[in-house]
Amino acid sequence: MTDSSAAIDVRRLTKRYGAVTAVDAISFSVPRGTIFGLLGRNGAGKTTTLECCIGIGKPTGGEIRVLGLDPTRPRDLARLRSRIGVQLQATSLPEKANVREVLELYAAYYGIVPRPDEMAARVGLDGKLDRQISQMSGGEQQRLALALALQHDPDVLFLDEPTAGMDAFGRRILWAEVERLRDTGKTVVLTTHYIEEAERLSDRVCVVQRGTIVAEASPAELIARYGGAAAVTIVADGFSPDASLERLGTWTKAGAEWKLATRGEPGLALAAVVTQANAAGAKIASLDMHHPTLEDAFIAITGETLTELETA
Amino acid sequence: MTLLRMFLVQTKSHFVWYFRRDGEMMFWTLAMPVFFLVLFSFAFSDGSNTGSSRFLVPGIIGAQVLSSGFWGVGVMLATFREKNLLRRIYITPMPPWVFFASLVVYRMALLGAQAVLLVAVGAFVFHVRIIGNPLEILAILVLGTATFVSLGTIIGALARTTESANNVASILTVPLAFLSDAYVPIDRFPHVVASALRLLPSTQFIDTFRDVAVGGASLGAYGVWIGALVVWTIAGTAISARTFRWV
């Protein structure tokens, strides 16, 4: 059964390429007006999943509904196209076209009045309307691709690795735009292998590994469930935890470094540790506090590290 | 209205992006055919110049129709796919036929410019006169373009990469230009060979076009060949439509 109130509903989606199963019976549902993040390393099946939702990939099995329409049916897909906006991974635009012309052509595709000035301003390309694609950086081209996805004011936005190769400026612009869209009631699905991006934007994160979903929750829930304990570490000559500090959690010692793993609020633990070190007259050489992050949760869930993720 | 604007903006975009801003493309499209006309007119001169030019003006226009279909449409489609442009277009509401119509009209506009240029040079330099019925000339040119665009689209549909599309287009275009009565009269080949070459759609198209344009023949006299070209076009379109991949 599919949930028609959701913007997107995917049930047991499977996609095989010959003997390779890229997506293996994935199910998820995206409520309207939310941002849904598919997080995983390259090759995990995120792009394949997204492509099936927009009608580029033909599923081997399973059911997909986007705005109640089935993208595998030509008639539904024809109706769906004008209601979704897509930023594909590694979008290539005609090299000799300029920004204004591309926006005008895409406006014609959707039968709308072109708004080149407004769209360029929204993605930080103001003043660059006459710039040719071949003279733009990869990040600028990505931002133009975002503008092309937004210009016809779609209800659902699919962004495939939208900030890959973008500089900090581009990333900030894209994030702000995605949040603004969510706040106006649009639904956004994005794939990313940047943990920071998934944590910052997603209302719900789906961790994808080898074609299956291995965890799905809000970033805060994932951290609470899988991120492990918060930690306070201290290196101080003459310090050792007293009975009151022992109660805060589990202490371990490696070399000169004492480490407290705590389920409580690490800021309070830190204050208590510093107070006791001062009272004991211990000289603090280093002091650190670590909140569990989505990265910790990701590593715990997948057994993969961020470095693997970034360079995969 | 929406579809018309879509078609017009797309056609104009093809023209601006792939022709007007591409010097190499302009050179190959406009200067090379004229250069060939002048070169071969003198090389094959029978003393009067007009004789060989009279053969070459329609021959080169015909060869351009062939390469327009194989390169201009076939290889261009493969390039579009390789650069992920086709998949980006596929997810827009533009109906596929609007996209193909814009591509065909764009190529026809370029062919028109090439034809006008070649006819002008032929007339002023080599005194070649176009004496055929303009409507019949136009009709056979449009039919020929349709034939070779539909066959070229098969290349664009089946080629995995731009490179393989390029190779297939070269293998077809270059020999056909010399075996289809375009640059060299096939009458110079042994009779059996010439008869065999007249079974090629390229030969049938170029001979019909030449006889109508500079021979003043009536299109009605070429019913069988025209029928054959129509069949090729239908077959090419059907195969293209079945095999075309957007991604």
Contacts between the chains, C-beta under 8 A, distances in Angstrom:
chain1	res1	chain2	res2	distance
A	54	B	91	5.6
A	55	B	90	7.9
A	55	B	91	6.9
A	56	B	87	5.9
A	56	B	90	6.7
A	56	B	91	6.6
A	56	B	246	7.7
A	56	B	247	5.4
A	57	B	247	7.8
A	78	B	93	7.3
A	81	B	91	6.3
A	81	B	92	6.3
A	81	B	93	4.4
A	82	B	93	4.7
A	84	B	91	7.7
A	86	B	91	5.1
A	88	B	84	6.8
A	88	B	87	6.8
A	88	B	88	6.2
A	88	B	91	7.9
A	90	B	84	6.5
A	91	B	84	6.6
A	91	B	88	6.2
A	92	B	83	4.4
A	92	B	84	4.8
A	92	B	85	6.1
A	92	B	88	7.7
A	93	B	85	7.7
A	93	B	88	8.0
A	94	B	13	7.5
A	94	B	17	4.7
A	94	B	18	7.7
A	94	B	85	6.9
A	95	B	17	7.9
A	96	B	16	7.7
A	96	B	17	4.6
A	96	B	18	7.3
A	96	B	21	4.1
A	96	B	22	6.4
A	97	B	13	6.9
A	97	B	16	7.8
A	97	B	17	5.0
A	101	B	13	6.5
A	101	B	16	7.0
A	101	B	17	7.7
A	104	B	9	6.4
A	105	B	9	5.4
A	105	B	10	6.6
A	105	B	13	5.1
A	106	B	92	6.9
A	108	B	5	5.2
A	108	B	6	4.8
A	108	B	8	7.9
A	108	B	9	3.9
A	108	B	10	7.0
A	109	B	6	6.1
A	109	B	89	7.9
A	109	B	92	4.1
A	109	B	93	6.1
A	109	B	94	4.8
A	110	B	92	6.9
A	110	B	93	6.1
A	111	B	2	3.7
A	111	B	5	7.4
A	111	B	6	7.2
A	111	B	93	7.5
